[in-house]
Protein backbone atom coordinates (compact mmCIF):
# COMPACT_ATOMS: atom_id res chain seq x y z
CA UNK A 1 0.00 0.00 0.00
CA UNK A 2 3.07 2.32 0.05
CA UNK A 3 0.54 0.25 -1.27
CA UNK A 4 -0.54 -0.08 2.35
CA UNK A 5 1.96 -2.83 2.89
CA UNK A 6 2.20 -1.96 6.58
CA UNK A 7 0.03 -4.46 8.45
CA UNK A 8 -3.17 -3.52 10.17
CA UNK A 9 -2.96 -4.39 13.87
CA UNK A 10 -5.45 -6.61 15.61
CA UNK A 11 -4.93 -10.00 13.96
CA UNK A 12 -4.72 -12.73 16.67
CA UNK A 13 -1.69 -15.01 16.60
CA UNK A 14 -2.51 -18.63 15.77
CA UNK A 15 -1.92 -21.28 18.44
CA UNK A 16 -0.07 -23.27 15.78
CA UNK A 17 1.92 -20.31 14.56
CA UNK A 18 4.99 -20.90 12.45
CA UNK A 19 7.30 -17.87 12.11
CA UNK A 20 8.87 -19.28 8.93
CA UNK A 21 5.45 -19.39 7.28
CA UNK A 22 4.66 -15.90 8.58
CA UNK A 23 7.84 -14.32 7.29
CA UNK A 24 7.52 -16.14 3.95
CA UNK A 25 3.96 -14.91 3.43
CA UNK A 26 4.93 -11.35 4.27
CA UNK A 27 7.95 -11.38 1.96
CA UNK A 28 5.71 -12.53 -0.91
CA UNK A 29 3.24 -9.76 -0.06
CA UNK A 30 6.02 -7.15 -0.05
CA UNK A 31 7.27 -8.56 -3.35
CA UNK A 32 3.82 -8.18 -4.94
CA UNK A 33 3.45 -4.64 -3.59
CA UNK A 34 6.92 -3.80 -4.94
CA UNK A 35 6.15 -5.16 -8.42
CA UNK A 36 2.89 -3.23 -8.37
CA UNK A 37 4.83 0.04 -8.18
CA UNK A 38 6.31 -0.63 -11.62
CA UNK A 39 3.02 -1.96 -13.00
CA UNK A 40 1.10 1.11 -11.78
CA UNK A 41 3.70 3.51 -13.16
CA UNK A 42 3.62 1.78 -16.55
CA UNK A 43 -0.15 2.37 -16.63
CA UNK A 44 0.24 6.03 -15.61
CA UNK A 45 2.79 6.54 -18.39
CA UNK A 46 0.07 5.80 -20.96
CA UNK A 47 -1.75 9.01 -20.01
CA UNK A 48 -4.52 8.01 -17.59
CA UNK A 49 -4.70 10.43 -14.66
CA UNK A 50 -3.75 9.29 -11.14
CA UNK A 51 -7.21 10.10 -9.77
CA UNK A 52 -8.96 7.94 -12.39
CA UNK A 53 -6.55 5.05 -11.92
CA UNK A 54 -7.03 5.19 -8.15
CA UNK A 55 -10.82 5.32 -8.61
CA UNK A 56 -10.63 2.16 -10.67
CA UNK A 57 -8.28 0.46 -8.21
CA UNK A 58 -10.19 1.14 -4.99
CA UNK A 59 -13.58 0.38 -6.54
CA UNK A 60 -12.48 -2.92 -8.05
CA UNK A 61 -10.65 -3.90 -4.84
CA UNK A 62 -13.76 -3.08 -2.80
CA UNK A 63 -15.96 -5.26 -5.02
CA UNK A 64 -13.54 -8.19 -4.78
CA UNK A 65 -13.21 -7.87 -0.99
CA UNK A 66 -16.98 -7.41 -0.66
CA UNK A 67 -17.53 -10.70 -2.45
CA UNK A 68 -14.98 -12.51 -0.30
CA UNK A 69 -16.34 -11.13 2.98
CA UNK A 70 -19.95 -11.85 1.93
CA UNK A 71 -19.00 -15.49 1.40
CA UNK A 72 -16.69 -16.02 4.37
CA UNK A 73 -18.08 -13.72 7.09
CA UNK A 74 -21.43 -12.17 6.08
CA UNK A 75 -22.02 -10.71 9.54
CA UNK A 76 -19.10 -8.35 8.98
CA UNK A 77 -21.10 -6.62 6.24
CA UNK A 78 -23.17 -4.86 8.89
CA UNK A 79 -22.11 -1.34 9.81
CA UNK A 80 -23.04 0.05 13.23
CA UNK A 81 -24.10 3.69 13.50
CA UNK A 82 -21.22 4.46 15.85
CA UNK A 83 -18.61 3.41 13.27
CA UNK A 84 -19.93 5.16 10.16
CA UNK A 85 -17.82 8.30 10.63
CA UNK A 86 -14.75 6.23 11.52
CA UNK A 87 -15.06 4.17 8.34
CA UNK A 88 -15.62 7.27 6.19
CA UNK A 89 -12.58 9.00 7.68
CA UNK A 90 -10.49 5.84 7.42
CA UNK A 91 -11.48 5.30 3.80
CA UNK A 92 -11.23 8.87 2.55
CA UNK A 93 -8.41 10.44 4.59
CA UNK A 94 -6.50 7.18 5.00
CA UNK A 95 -6.94 4.96 1.96
CA UNK A 96 -8.10 7.34 -0.81
CA UNK A 97 -5.63 10.13 -0.06
CA UNK A 98 -2.71 7.75 0.45
CA UNK A 99 -3.30 6.11 -2.92
CA UNK A 100 -4.05 9.34 -4.77
CA UNK A 101 -1.05 11.25 -3.47
CA UNK A 102 1.26 8.29 -3.98
CA UNK A 103 0.18 7.91 -7.61
CA UNK A 104 0.80 11.62 -8.22
CA UNK A 105 4.28 11.16 -6.71
CA UNK A 106 4.78 8.01 -8.78
CA UNK A 107 4.01 9.96 -11.93
CA UNK A 108 6.76 12.51 -11.17
CA UNK A 109 9.41 10.63 -9.19
CA UNK A 110 11.32 7.39 -9.47
CA UNK A 111 9.40 4.53 -7.86
CA UNK A 112 12.05 3.96 -5.20
CA UNK A 113 12.25 7.62 -4.19
CA UNK A 114 8.45 7.96 -3.95
CA UNK A 115 8.30 4.91 -1.68
CA UNK A 116 11.23 6.01 0.50
CA UNK A 117 9.51 9.33 1.20
CA UNK A 118 6.17 7.66 1.86
CA UNK A 119 7.86 5.22 4.24
CA UNK A 120 8.49 8.12 6.66
CA UNK A 121 4.88 7.69 7.82
CA UNK A 122 5.82 5.69 10.97
CA UNK A 123 7.93 8.66 12.12
CA UNK A 124 4.89 10.92 11.72
CA UNK A 125 2.85 8.43 13.74
CA UNK A 126 5.42 8.40 16.56
CA UNK A 127 5.53 12.21 16.65
CA UNK A 128 1.72 12.36 16.63
CA UNK A 129 1.45 10.12 19.68
CA UNK A 130 4.20 12.09 21.43
CA UNK A 131 2.89 15.62 20.88
CA UNK A 132 -0.85 15.22 20.22
CA UNK A 133 -1.75 12.22 22.37
CA UNK A 134 0.91 13.13 24.96
CA UNK A 135 2.09 9.53 25.12
CA UNK A 136 5.64 8.75 26.11
CA UNK A 137 8.03 7.49 23.46
CA UNK A 138 11.64 6.42 23.75
CA UNK A 139 14.26 9.11 23.13
CA UNK A 140 15.42 7.04 20.15
CA UNK A 141 12.55 8.57 18.13
CA UNK A 142 14.71 11.68 17.77
CA UNK A 143 17.62 9.62 16.48
CA UNK A 144 15.28 8.02 13.96
CA UNK A 145 13.99 11.43 12.88
CA UNK A 146 17.51 12.84 12.43
CA UNK A 147 18.59 9.80 10.43
CA UNK A 148 15.50 9.97 8.21
CA UNK A 149 15.99 13.68 7.49
CA UNK A 150 19.68 13.11 6.78
CA UNK A 151 18.84 10.26 4.44
CA UNK A 152 16.26 12.36 2.64
CA UNK A 153 18.88 15.05 2.01
CA UNK A 154 21.02 12.40 0.34
CA UNK A 155 18.03 11.19 -1.69
CA UNK A 156 17.33 14.77 -2.83
CA UNK A 157 21.06 15.40 -3.39
CA UNK A 158 20.69 18.84 -1.83
CA UNK A 159 24.33 19.74 -2.55
CA UNK A 160 23.33 19.94 -6.23
CA UNK A 161 20.32 22.14 -5.49
CA UNK A 162 16.83 20.64 -5.38
CA UNK A 163 17.06 17.96 -8.07
CA UNK A 164 13.68 16.27 -7.51
CA UNK A 165 10.29 17.33 -8.87
CA UNK A 166 8.81 19.63 -6.20
CA UNK A 167 5.19 18.58 -6.75
CA UNK A 168 6.22 14.93 -6.72
CA UNK A 169 8.04 15.35 -3.39
CA UNK A 170 5.09 17.26 -1.89
CA UNK A 171 2.71 14.52 -3.04
CA UNK A 172 4.96 11.80 -1.57
CA UNK A 173 5.02 13.56 1.83
CA UNK A 174 1.23 14.04 1.60
CA UNK A 175 0.95 10.30 0.95
CA UNK A 176 3.07 9.66 4.05
CA UNK A 177 0.80 11.92 6.12
CA UNK A 178 -2.30 10.15 4.79
CA UNK A 179 -0.71 6.77 5.48
CA UNK A 180 -0.09 7.85 9.07
CA UNK A 181 -3.82 8.66 9.30
CA UNK A 182 -4.48 5.13 8.03
CA UNK A 183 -2.31 3.61 10.79
CA UNK A 184 -3.69 5.80 13.58
CA UNK A 185 -7.34 5.30 12.61
CA UNK A 186 -6.86 1.54 12.32
CA UNK A 187 -5.22 1.43 15.75
CA UNK A 188 -7.98 3.57 17.29
CA UNK A 189 -10.56 1.15 15.91
CA UNK A 190 -9.05 -1.61 18.06
CA UNK A 191 -9.84 0.33 21.24
CA UNK A 192 -13.53 0.66 20.43
CA UNK A 193 -16.17 -1.68 21.89
CA UNK A 194 -16.59 -4.69 19.60
CA UNK A 195 -13.73 -3.76 17.26
CA UNK A 196 -14.10 -4.66 13.60
CA UNK A 197 -11.74 -7.26 12.12
CA UNK A 198 -8.95 -5.98 9.80
CA UNK A 199 -10.38 -7.58 6.66
CA UNK A 200 -13.86 -6.07 6.83
CA UNK A 201 -12.43 -2.75 8.08
CA UNK A 202 -10.24 -2.53 5.00
CA UNK A 203 -13.11 -3.66 2.77
CA UNK A 204 -15.38 -0.85 4.01
CA UNK A 205 -12.43 1.55 3.88
CA UNK A 206 -12.03 0.78 0.19
CA UNK A 207 -15.81 1.18 -0.14
CA UNK A 208 -15.68 4.67 1.38
CA UNK A 209 -12.76 5.57 -0.90
CA UNK A 210 -14.69 4.29 -3.92
CA UNK A 211 -17.76 6.33 -2.95
CA UNK A 212 -15.58 9.44 -2.49
CA UNK A 213 -14.15 9.19 -5.99
CA UNK A 214 -17.55 8.34 -7.48
CA UNK A 215 -18.86 11.66 -6.10
CA UNK A 216 -15.99 13.91 -7.22
CA UNK A 217 -15.61 12.24 -10.62
CA UNK A 218 -18.76 10.24 -11.56
CA UNK A 219 -18.40 6.93 -13.33
CA UNK A 220 -20.40 8.07 -16.34
CA UNK A 221 -17.51 10.41 -17.19
CA UNK A 222 -14.82 7.72 -16.83
CA UNK A 223 -12.49 7.71 -19.88
CA UNK A 224 -12.83 4.01 -20.72
CA UNK A 225 -11.00 4.58 -23.99
CA UNK A 226 -7.84 5.23 -21.96
CA UNK A 227 -7.79 1.52 -21.05
CA UNK A 228 -8.00 0.35 -24.65
CA UNK A 229 -4.28 0.63 -25.34
CA UNK A 230 -1.19 -1.19 -24.14
CA UNK A 231 1.59 -0.54 -21.66
CA UNK A 232 5.22 -1.65 -21.36
CA UNK A 233 5.81 -2.80 -17.77
CA UNK A 234 9.20 -4.22 -18.78
CA UNK A 235 10.43 -1.02 -20.39
CA UNK A 236 10.14 0.51 -23.84
CA UNK A 237 11.97 -2.44 -25.38
CA UNK A 238 9.77 -4.99 -23.61
CA UNK A 239 6.52 -6.60 -24.78
CA UNK A 240 3.31 -4.62 -25.16
CA UNK A 241 0.74 -5.68 -22.55
CA UNK A 242 -2.95 -4.76 -22.72
CA UNK A 243 -3.85 -2.10 -20.14
CA UNK A 244 -6.82 -4.19 -19.02
CA UNK A 245 -4.39 -6.97 -18.12
CA UNK A 246 -2.11 -4.54 -16.25
CA UNK A 247 -5.11 -3.06 -14.44
CA UNK A 248 -6.29 -6.53 -13.45
CA UNK A 249 -2.80 -7.24 -12.09
CA UNK A 250 -2.87 -3.97 -10.14
CA UNK A 251 -6.18 -4.86 -8.49
CA UNK A 252 -5.81 -8.60 -7.89
CA UNK A 253 -2.06 -9.20 -7.51
CA UNK A 254 -1.12 -5.67 -6.47
CA UNK A 255 -3.88 -5.02 -3.94
CA UNK A 256 -6.16 -7.89 -2.87
CA UNK A 257 -3.68 -10.79 -2.91
CA UNK A 258 -0.86 -9.07 -0.98
CA UNK A 259 -3.35 -7.72 1.56
CA UNK A 260 -4.60 -11.24 2.25
CA UNK A 261 -1.02 -12.49 2.51
CA UNK A 262 -0.30 -9.76 5.07
CA UNK A 263 -3.33 -10.76 7.17
CA UNK A 264 -2.39 -14.46 6.90
CA UNK A 265 1.20 -13.74 7.93
CA UNK A 266 0.02 -11.93 11.06
CA UNK A 267 -1.43 -15.18 12.36
CA UNK A 268 2.17 -16.39 12.66
CA UNK A 269 4.25 -13.27 13.40
CA UNK A 270 3.62 -10.03 15.27
CA UNK A 271 2.86 -6.75 13.51
CA UNK A 272 6.18 -5.27 14.67
CA UNK A 273 8.08 -8.17 13.10
CA UNK A 274 6.06 -7.86 9.89
CA UNK A 275 6.66 -4.11 9.71
CA UNK A 276 10.40 -4.70 9.90
CA UNK A 277 10.29 -7.19 7.02
CA UNK A 278 8.03 -4.78 5.11
CA UNK A 279 10.93 -2.35 4.82
CA UNK A 280 12.35 -4.48 2.03
CA UNK A 281 9.49 -3.22 -0.17
CA UNK A 282 11.09 0.07 -1.31
CA UNK A 283 14.36 -1.76 -1.91
CA UNK A 284 12.68 -4.35 -4.12
CA UNK A 285 10.50 -1.70 -5.79
CA UNK A 286 13.57 0.36 -6.69
CA UNK A 287 15.19 -2.78 -8.08
CA UNK A 288 12.21 -3.64 -10.27
CA UNK A 289 11.93 -0.03 -11.49
CA UNK A 290 15.64 -0.07 -12.34
CA UNK A 291 15.30 -3.28 -14.36
CA UNK A 292 11.98 -2.48 -16.05
CA UNK A 293 11.87 1.31 -16.32
CA UNK A 294 15.58 2.13 -16.27
CA UNK A 295 15.08 4.31 -13.16
CA UNK A 296 18.66 4.30 -11.96
CA UNK A 297 19.33 5.86 -8.56
CA UNK A 298 22.73 7.43 -7.89
CA UNK A 299 24.98 5.99 -5.18
CA UNK A 300 24.19 8.90 -2.77
CA UNK A 301 20.46 8.28 -3.30
CA UNK A 302 20.86 4.58 -2.54
CA UNK A 303 22.86 5.38 0.60
CA UNK A 304 20.26 7.97 1.59
CA UNK A 305 17.45 5.48 1.11
CA UNK A 306 19.17 2.98 3.41
CA UNK A 307 19.69 5.70 6.05
CA UNK A 308 16.00 6.68 5.82
CA UNK A 309 14.87 3.08 6.35
CA UNK A 310 17.19 2.69 9.34
CA UNK A 311 15.75 5.90 10.80
CA UNK A 312 12.20 4.70 10.22
CA UNK A 313 13.02 1.38 11.87
CA UNK A 314 14.45 3.09 14.96
CA UNK A 315 11.51 5.53 15.21
CA UNK A 316 8.98 2.75 14.76
CA UNK A 317 10.49 0.91 17.72
CA UNK A 318 10.35 4.01 19.91
CA UNK A 319 6.65 3.62 20.78
N, C-alpha and C positions, 0 to 999 in steps of 0.2 A: 503495500500500500504505500513514504515511500509509497509504495502501493499498499500501505497499511500492513506492512509485514510485521510490525510490532504486535505481540500477542495481546488480545484482550485478557484481563485478569478474570478470575472466578471460575476456572475449569478445575473440577476436583481431580486430584491424582488418583490413578487406578490402584487397587490393592495389588494387582499383578504388574505393576509398572516395570518397564524395562528401559533404562536410560539410553541404551544403544538404539532401540527403536525410536525413542523420542527425539534424539539428536538427528537420526537419519531422516525422519519425517520432516523435521524443521529445516534441515539443509536442502532437501528437495523443494520445500516451499520457497525458501530464499532464492534457490536457483530459478524457479519459475517466475518469481517476482522480478528477478534481475533480467531474465530474457525478455520479459514483458516491457521493460524500459525501451529496448531496441525496437521491439515490434510496434509499440505505441508511437515512437518517434518516426518510424518508417511510414505509418499511416498519416501522421501530421504533415510530413513532408510532401504529401500528395495535394495538400491545399485545404483539407477540412479543418474547420476552426476548433480550437481546444474545447470550447463550451459545448459544441455539438457532439464531439467525440465523447466527452464525459457524460453528456445526456444519454447517449446510446449505451455507454458502458454501465452506468449505475442502474438504468432501467432494465437492461437485459439481465444484469446480475441479480436484481431484486426479483424478477420473474422466475429465474432459476432457483434461487433460495426459497422463494415462496412455495414453489412446487415441492421442494425437498422437505421443508418444514411441515407443509400440509399433509404429507404422506407419513413422516416419521414422528411428529409431535404436534398434532392439530390443535391441542389446547394452547400452545404458544402463539397461535394466531390472534388470540384475544388481547385487546389493549385496554388497560384500566384507565379511568379518567385521570388519575393522579400521575400517570406517566406519559401523557400525550405531549406536554410541553418538553419534557426531557428528550423524548424520541425525536421531536421536530428539531430541537437544538442540536442534538447529537448528529442527526442526519444532514442538516443544512450547514451548520457552522463547523462540524467535524469532518464528515465524509465529503460532502459536495465541495466545500471550499478547499479542502486538502487536495482533492483530485484536480479541481479546476486550476488552482494556482500552480500545482506541480506540472500540469500539461503546458501551461504558458511558459514556465521555466524550461521545460523540456524542448520547447520549440526554439528557444533562444540560447540555450547553454548545452554543453556536452552532457550526456546522460550522467556520467560519474560526478561531475561538479554539481549538477542539480540535486542529486541524491545526497551528496556530502553535506550540502547546505541544509537540506530538509532534515537530515539526521541529527541536527542540533536541537530538535524538539525536546528530547529528554532533559536537556539543560534548562529549557524554558519551563518545563514542568517542575523541576527541582526549585527554581527561583520563585515560581508561583506559590508553591507550598511554603517556602521560607518567608516571603514578604506579604503575601495576601492571606494565606491561611494561618500564618504565624506558627508554623510547625518547625520543630528543630531539624536541622540537617547537619551532617558532618561537615567540618571545615574543608574537607577535600572537594566540596562542590566548587570552591573558588579556584582550586588548582585545575579542575576540569574545565571551568569557564575560561581561564587564562590559556590553557592549552588549545582549546577549541578556537578561540579568537586568533591565537598565533598561527594555528594551522590554516585558518581561513585567509590570513594575510598571504601565506605562501600560495594557496590555491588561486587567489586573485593576482598574485605576483605584483604586489603594490609598489615595488621598487621600479617597475616599468610604467607607473601610472595605473589607472584603473583599466585593466585589459578585458574585463568581462562585460557582457551586455547588462546595462544598469537595470532595465525592466526585467530581464531574466533573473537577476540576483534578487531584486525586490520580490518577485513572484515566488522564488524559492524560499525566502525567509517567511513570506506570507503563508506558504504551504506548511512550513515548520510550525508556525504559530497555530494554524488550523489543526495540525496533527496533534499538538499539545492539548487543544480543546477536546479532540477525540479521546486521548488518553484520560484526561481528567474527568470528562463526563462519564466514560465507561467505568472508571473507578468509583465515582460517586454513586452510580447505579447499584453497585454491590452493597452499599450501606443503607439502601432503602428497604422497607419491609417487603418481603417476597420478591427478592431481586430476580430480574429476568436473566435467562441463560444467554451466554455470549452469541450463540448462533441466531436465535430469534431477535436479539437486540440488533445485531448487525443487519439482519434481513430487513427489519423495520427502519433501520437507519438508511439503508439503500433506498427503501420505499419513500422516505421523506425527501431524500436527495432527488429522486426521480420526479416526485411531485413538484419540487422547487423548480427544476429545470423546465418541466412541462408548462409551468405558469409563465416563466420569463421568456421562454421561446417555445411556443406551442408546436405540437408534433405535426400539425398540418402544414407548417412552414419548413419542415425538415428537408434539407437538400439531398434527397435520396440518390440523385445522380452522382453525387460526390463519392458514392461507394461502388460505382460501376466500373471503376478503373482497376489498376494494379499497383502494387507497391514492391519495393526491393529491400526486404529485411536483411539481406546478406550483402548489401552494398550495390552500387550502380552497375557493377559487373556481374552481379548475381542474378538468379532467376527471377522472373516476374511472377508475383503471387497475387491472386485476386484479393481485393480489399475486403470482400465479404469473408474470405478465409482468415485473413489477418485479424479482422474484427472478432470473428468467432473465437480465435485463439486468445485475444485480449480478454474476452469475457469469461470463457470456460477455463483455459489453462493459465491465464494471467490474473484472474480474480477469484472465481469460485473454488477451483481446485486447490490453489495454495492456501486459501483461507481455511478450508477443511483440513488440510494437512497440518496447519498451525494448531487448530483446535485439537486434532488427534494427538499431536506431539505433546500437548500440555497435560494429557492424561498420564504421561510418563516422566516428564521433567517439569521443573518449576518455571514460572514466567521469567524470573530473573536469569535463569540459565538459558532459556530460549532467546531472550533479548540479546544476550552476549553473542550467541551464535548468529543472530540476525544481522550483526554488524558486518558479516561477510557479503551482504547483499550489494552495497555500493561498490565493493571491490570487484565482485563478479560482473555487475552491471557495466562498470567501466571497461572490463575486459571484453565483454561481448560487443560493446559499442566500438571499441578499438578494432576488433576483428571484422565486424559487419559494416560499420559506418565510417571507419577510418578516423575516429575521434581520438587522436593521440594526445595524451596529457604530457606536459613537460615533467622532467624529474622533480623540480620544486613543487609542482602541483601534486604529484604522487606523494611526496614526503609530507606536504601539507595535509593531504587527505588522511594519511595514517595518523598524524598528530591530532587531527579533529576527532577521529574515531576513538583514539585513546582518551582524549578529553571527555568525550561523551560517555565512554565506559566508566570513567572515574566519577563523573557527576551523577550518573544513573545509580551508582552504588552508594551515593551520599545520603539517600533518603532512608 
